[in-house]
Amino acid sequence: MASSGSGTIRPLYGVIIRDKCKSTDLETLNAYKVVGHDMLKDHKDKDLEDALKELDKAIANHGKK
């Protein structure tokens, strides 16, 4: 899913994931999780790792509000 050509937008994924955690349906959150983990396979990124941890919390808490 993540290609080596996404280097210029890669830093934005952490920001995008954090934003989606606030307002997106469960299916979309799960899709972002798959894409984010695929991106980490190609390139380790601390901000993306942290965003994915927040995403996991959002998925776990989805529907509890």
Phi, psi and omega in degrees: 000310179274129180254162179293344179280359182269015183303326182284335178258351182307317180298341181278343184298323177299317179295315181297315180297316179300321179294316181294332179300334185278335193214013188249154179289164186299320180298319179292320177301317179295324177295316177298325179297315179299311181297316180299317179291326175297320180295324180293335178295326182275330188202119178288133183215116184298317180297318178294319177300316179295320178297322179292328175295318177296322178296318177301319178295318180297320179295316181296326183265359183300130178085356181271352184278000000 
